[in-house]
Amino acid sequence: MNITLIGMSGVGKSTVGRKLAQKLGFAYIDTDVILQEQSGTALQKLLDTKGEKEFLALESKIITSIGAIDNTVVAPGGSIVYLPDALTFVKDNSTVVHLQGTLEVLKERNNVSTRGIVGLRDKTYDELYHERMALYNQHADTTIDIGRDTPEEIVEKIRRAINVS
Protein backbone atom coordinates (compact mmCIF):
# COMPACT_ATOMS: atom_id res chain seq x y z
CA MET A 1 0.00 0.00 0.00
CA ASN A 2 1.14 3.52 -0.81
CA ILE A 3 -0.30 6.82 0.41
CA THR A 4 0.02 10.18 -1.35
CA LEU A 5 -0.75 13.34 0.59
CA ILE A 6 -2.02 16.27 -1.47
CA GLY A 7 -3.01 19.76 -0.42
CA MET A 8 -2.01 23.39 -0.32
CA SER A 9 1.45 24.50 0.67
CA GLY A 10 1.62 24.77 4.45
CA VAL A 11 -1.06 22.17 5.16
CA GLY A 12 1.51 19.78 6.64
CA LYS A 13 2.16 17.25 3.87
CA SER A 14 5.86 16.97 4.70
CA THR A 15 5.55 16.90 8.49
CA VAL A 16 2.53 14.59 8.54
CA GLY A 17 4.01 12.46 5.75
CA ARG A 18 7.21 11.80 7.72
CA LYS A 19 5.27 10.97 10.88
CA LEU A 20 2.78 8.75 9.02
CA ALA A 21 5.59 6.84 7.30
CA GLN A 22 7.38 6.38 10.61
CA LYS A 23 4.20 5.19 12.36
CA LEU A 24 3.45 2.67 9.59
CA GLY A 25 7.04 1.58 9.00
CA PHE A 26 6.81 2.89 5.41
CA ALA A 27 9.38 4.66 3.26
CA TYR A 28 8.91 8.40 2.74
CA ILE A 29 9.38 10.52 -0.39
CA ASP A 30 9.09 14.34 -0.40
CA THR A 31 9.21 15.54 -4.00
CA ASP A 32 9.89 19.17 -2.99
CA VAL A 33 13.07 18.01 -1.23
CA ILE A 34 14.11 15.99 -4.30
CA LEU A 35 13.44 18.98 -6.56
CA GLN A 36 15.54 21.27 -4.36
CA GLU A 37 18.37 18.71 -4.13
CA GLN A 38 18.42 18.13 -7.89
CA SER A 39 18.29 21.84 -8.75
CA GLY A 40 20.55 22.99 -5.92
CA THR A 41 18.23 25.89 -5.15
CA ALA A 42 15.18 26.84 -3.08
CA LEU A 43 11.75 26.29 -4.62
CA GLN A 44 10.88 30.00 -4.87
CA LYS A 45 14.18 30.80 -6.59
CA LEU A 46 13.67 27.89 -8.98
CA LEU A 47 10.15 29.12 -9.73
CA ASP A 48 11.44 32.67 -10.28
CA THR A 49 14.28 31.64 -12.60
CA LYS A 50 12.64 28.80 -14.55
CA GLY A 51 9.04 30.00 -14.61
CA GLU A 52 5.92 28.04 -13.75
CA LYS A 53 5.80 25.91 -16.90
CA GLU A 54 9.34 24.54 -16.50
CA PHE A 55 8.92 24.22 -12.72
CA LEU A 56 5.81 22.08 -13.26
CA ALA A 57 7.61 19.97 -15.88
CA LEU A 58 10.45 19.27 -13.42
CA GLU A 59 7.96 18.42 -10.68
CA SER A 60 6.04 16.05 -12.97
CA LYS A 61 9.25 14.32 -14.06
CA ILE A 62 10.25 13.68 -10.45
CA ILE A 63 6.85 12.23 -9.51
CA THR A 64 6.50 10.02 -12.57
CA SER A 65 10.08 8.74 -12.26
CA ILE A 66 9.55 7.45 -8.72
CA GLY A 67 8.97 4.02 -10.24
CA ALA A 68 7.62 0.94 -8.55
CA ILE A 69 7.00 1.67 -4.88
CA ASP A 70 5.40 -0.25 -2.07
CA ASN A 71 4.68 0.76 1.50
CA THR A 72 5.60 4.36 0.81
CA VAL A 73 4.16 7.73 1.81
CA VAL A 74 4.61 10.37 -0.91
CA ALA A 75 4.36 14.12 -0.26
CA PRO A 76 4.31 15.93 -3.62
CA GLY A 77 4.21 19.68 -4.14
CA GLY A 78 0.82 21.35 -3.85
CA SER A 79 0.77 21.98 -7.60
CA ILE A 80 0.42 18.26 -8.41
CA VAL A 81 -3.21 18.99 -9.36
CA TYR A 82 -1.89 20.78 -12.47
CA LEU A 83 0.13 17.73 -13.57
CA PRO A 84 -2.04 15.14 -15.38
CA ASP A 85 0.74 12.54 -15.75
CA ALA A 86 1.77 12.86 -12.12
CA LEU A 87 -1.84 12.64 -10.95
CA THR A 88 -2.39 9.51 -13.02
CA PHE A 89 0.75 7.98 -11.53
CA VAL A 90 -0.22 8.64 -7.91
CA LYS A 91 -3.86 7.65 -8.41
CA ASP A 92 -2.79 4.38 -10.06
CA ASN A 93 -0.19 3.60 -7.39
CA SER A 94 -1.54 4.93 -4.10
CA THR A 95 -4.42 6.03 -1.96
CA VAL A 96 -4.65 9.80 -2.40
CA VAL A 97 -5.39 11.72 0.81
CA HIS A 98 -6.23 15.43 0.64
CA LEU A 99 -5.10 17.30 3.73
CA GLN A 100 -7.48 20.24 3.86
CA GLY A 101 -6.87 23.36 5.92
CA THR A 102 -8.93 26.51 6.12
CA LEU A 103 -7.80 29.59 4.26
CA GLU A 104 -7.22 31.28 7.62
CA VAL A 105 -4.92 28.53 8.94
CA LEU A 106 -2.93 28.31 5.71
CA LYS A 107 -2.42 32.07 5.54
CA GLU A 108 -1.04 31.93 9.09
CA ARG A 109 1.39 29.17 8.11
CA ASN A 110 2.55 30.46 4.71
CA ASN A 111 4.88 33.24 3.74
CA VAL A 112 3.67 33.41 0.15
CA SER A 113 6.56 35.60 -0.98
CA THR A 114 9.16 32.91 -0.18
CA ARG A 115 7.21 29.65 -0.24
CA GLY A 116 7.48 28.69 -3.92
CA ILE A 117 3.78 28.41 -4.72
CA VAL A 118 2.80 27.85 -8.35
CA GLY A 119 -0.07 30.03 -9.57
CA LEU A 120 0.46 33.22 -7.61
CA ARG A 121 1.70 35.24 -10.58
CA ASP A 122 -1.83 35.58 -11.99
CA LYS A 123 -4.04 35.02 -8.92
CA THR A 124 -4.35 36.09 -5.33
CA TYR A 125 -3.69 33.49 -2.66
CA ASP A 126 -7.44 33.38 -1.91
CA GLU A 127 -8.28 32.71 -5.58
CA LEU A 128 -5.61 30.03 -5.81
CA TYR A 129 -6.88 28.39 -2.61
CA HIS A 130 -10.46 28.12 -3.92
CA GLU A 131 -9.32 26.88 -7.34
CA ARG A 132 -7.13 24.18 -5.84
CA MET A 133 -9.66 23.02 -3.23
CA ALA A 134 -11.97 21.90 -6.02
CA LEU A 135 -9.12 20.09 -7.77
CA TYR A 136 -7.82 18.40 -4.61
CA ASN A 137 -11.30 17.18 -3.73
CA GLN A 138 -11.84 15.93 -7.28
CA HIS A 139 -8.68 13.79 -7.24
CA ALA A 140 -8.56 12.60 -3.62
CA ASP A 141 -9.77 9.24 -2.41
CA THR A 142 -10.46 10.84 0.96
CA THR A 143 -10.18 14.28 2.55
CA ILE A 144 -8.90 14.97 6.06
CA ASP A 145 -9.72 18.29 7.73
CA ILE A 146 -6.57 19.28 9.61
CA GLY A 147 -8.28 21.95 11.72
CA ARG A 148 -5.69 23.00 14.26
CA ASP A 149 -4.77 19.40 15.04
CA THR A 150 -1.24 18.28 15.81
CA PRO A 151 0.60 16.22 13.19
CA GLU A 152 0.12 13.16 15.39
CA GLU A 153 -3.65 13.73 15.51
CA ILE A 154 -3.74 14.11 11.72
CA VAL A 155 -1.80 10.85 11.33
CA GLU A 156 -4.46 9.09 13.41
CA LYS A 157 -7.26 10.64 11.32
CA ILE A 158 -5.58 9.34 8.15
CA ARG A 159 -5.08 5.86 9.60
CA ARG A 160 -8.76 5.65 10.56
CA ALA A 161 -10.00 7.10 7.25
CA ILE A 162 -8.09 4.66 5.05
CA ASN A 163 -8.13 1.78 7.53
CA VAL A 164 -4.39 1.21 7.77
CA SER A 165 -2.46 0.24 10.87
C-alpha positions as CSV (number, residue, x, y, z in Angstrom):
1,M,0.0,0.0,0.0
2,N,1.1,3.5,-0.8
3,I,-0.3,6.8,0.4
4,T,0.0,10.2,-1.3
5,L,-0.7,13.3,0.6
6,I,-2.0,16.3,-1.5
7,G,-3.0,19.8,-0.4
8,M,-2.0,23.4,-0.3
9,S,1.5,24.5,0.7
10,G,1.6,24.8,4.4
11,V,-1.1,22.2,5.2
12,G,1.5,19.8,6.6
13,K,2.2,17.3,3.9
14,S,5.9,17.0,4.7
15,T,5.5,16.9,8.5
16,V,2.5,14.6,8.5
17,G,4.0,12.5,5.8
18,R,7.2,11.8,7.7
19,K,5.3,11.0,10.9
20,L,2.8,8.8,9.0
21,A,5.6,6.8,7.3
22,Q,7.4,6.4,10.6
23,K,4.2,5.2,12.4
24,L,3.4,2.7,9.6
25,G,7.0,1.6,9.0
26,F,6.8,2.9,5.4
27,A,9.4,4.7,3.3
28,Y,8.9,8.4,2.7
29,I,9.4,10.5,-0.4
30,D,9.1,14.3,-0.4
31,T,9.2,15.5,-4.0
32,D,9.9,19.2,-3.0
33,V,13.1,18.0,-1.2
34,I,14.1,16.0,-4.3
35,L,13.4,19.0,-6.6
36,Q,15.5,21.3,-4.4
37,E,18.4,18.7,-4.1
38,Q,18.4,18.1,-7.9
39,S,18.3,21.8,-8.7
40,G,20.5,23.0,-5.9
41,T,18.2,25.9,-5.1
42,A,15.2,26.8,-3.1
43,L,11.7,26.3,-4.6
44,Q,10.9,30.0,-4.9
45,K,14.2,30.8,-6.6
46,L,13.7,27.9,-9.0
47,L,10.2,29.1,-9.7
48,D,11.4,32.7,-10.3
49,T,14.3,31.6,-12.6
50,K,12.6,28.8,-14.6
51,G,9.0,30.0,-14.6
52,E,5.9,28.0,-13.8
53,K,5.8,25.9,-16.9
54,E,9.3,24.5,-16.5
55,F,8.9,24.2,-12.7
56,L,5.8,22.1,-13.3
57,A,7.6,20.0,-15.9
58,L,10.4,19.3,-13.4
59,E,8.0,18.4,-10.7
60,S,6.0,16.0,-13.0
61,K,9.2,14.3,-14.1
62,I,10.2,13.7,-10.4
63,I,6.9,12.2,-9.5
64,T,6.5,10.0,-12.6
65,S,10.1,8.7,-12.3
66,I,9.5,7.4,-8.7
67,G,9.0,4.0,-10.2
68,A,7.6,0.9,-8.5
69,I,7.0,1.7,-4.9
70,D,5.4,-0.2,-2.1
71,N,4.7,0.8,1.5
72,T,5.6,4.4,0.8
73,V,4.2,7.7,1.8
74,V,4.6,10.4,-0.9
75,A,4.4,14.1,-0.3
76,P,4.3,15.9,-3.6
77,G,4.2,19.7,-4.1
78,G,0.8,21.4,-3.9
79,S,0.8,22.0,-7.6
80,I,0.4,18.3,-8.4
81,V,-3.2,19.0,-9.4
82,Y,-1.9,20.8,-12.5
83,L,0.1,17.7,-13.6
84,P,-2.0,15.1,-15.4
85,D,0.7,12.5,-15.8
86,A,1.8,12.9,-12.1
87,L,-1.8,12.6,-11.0
88,T,-2.4,9.5,-13.0
89,F,0.8,8.0,-11.5
90,V,-0.2,8.6,-7.9
91,K,-3.9,7.7,-8.4
92,D,-2.8,4.4,-10.1
93,N,-0.2,3.6,-7.4
94,S,-1.5,4.9,-4.1
95,T,-4.4,6.0,-2.0
96,V,-4.6,9.8,-2.4
97,V,-5.4,11.7,0.8
98,H,-6.2,15.4,0.6
99,L,-5.1,17.3,3.7
100,Q,-7.5,20.2,3.9
101,G,-6.9,23.4,5.9
102,T,-8.9,26.5,6.1
103,L,-7.8,29.6,4.3
104,E,-7.2,31.3,7.6
105,V,-4.9,28.5,8.9
106,L,-2.9,28.3,5.7
107,K,-2.4,32.1,5.5
108,E,-1.0,31.9,9.1
109,R,1.4,29.2,8.1
110,N,2.5,30.5,4.7
111,N,4.9,33.2,3.7
112,V,3.7,33.4,0.2
113,S,6.6,35.6,-1.0
114,T,9.2,32.9,-0.2
115,R,7.2,29.6,-0.2
116,G,7.5,28.7,-3.9
117,I,3.8,28.4,-4.7
118,V,2.8,27.9,-8.4
119,G,-0.1,30.0,-9.6
120,L,0.5,33.2,-7.6
121,R,1.7,35.2,-10.6
122,D,-1.8,35.6,-12.0
123,K,-4.0,35.0,-8.9
124,T,-4.4,36.1,-5.3
125,Y,-3.7,33.5,-2.7
126,D,-7.4,33.4,-1.9
127,E,-8.3,32.7,-5.6
128,L,-5.6,30.0,-5.8
129,Y,-6.9,28.4,-2.6
130,H,-10.5,28.1,-3.9
131,E,-9.3,26.9,-7.3
132,R,-7.1,24.2,-5.8
133,M,-9.7,23.0,-3.2
134,A,-12.0,21.9,-6.0
135,L,-9.1,20.1,-7.8
136,Y,-7.8,18.4,-4.6
137,N,-11.3,17.2,-3.7
138,Q,-11.8,15.9,-7.3
139,H,-8.7,13.8,-7.2
140,A,-8.6,12.6,-3.6
141,D,-9.8,9.2,-2.4
142,T,-10.5,10.8,1.0
143,T,-10.2,14.3,2.6
144,I,-8.9,15.0,6.1
145,D,-9.7,18.3,7.7
146,I,-6.6,19.3,9.6
147,G,-8.3,21.9,11.7
148,R,-5.7,23.0,14.3
149,D,-4.8,19.4,15.0
150,T,-1.2,18.3,15.8
151,P,0.6,16.2,13.2
152,E,0.1,13.2,15.4
153,E,-3.6,13.7,15.5
154,I,-3.7,14.1,11.7
155,V,-1.8,10.8,11.3
156,E,-4.5,9.1,13.4
157,K,-7.3,10.6,11.3
158,I,-5.6,9.3,8.2
159,R,-5.1,5.9,9.6
160,R,-8.8,5.7,10.6
161,A,-10.0,7.1,7.2
162,I,-8.1,4.7,5.0
163,N,-8.1,1.8,7.5
164,V,-4.4,1.2,7.8
165,S,-2.5,0.2,10.9
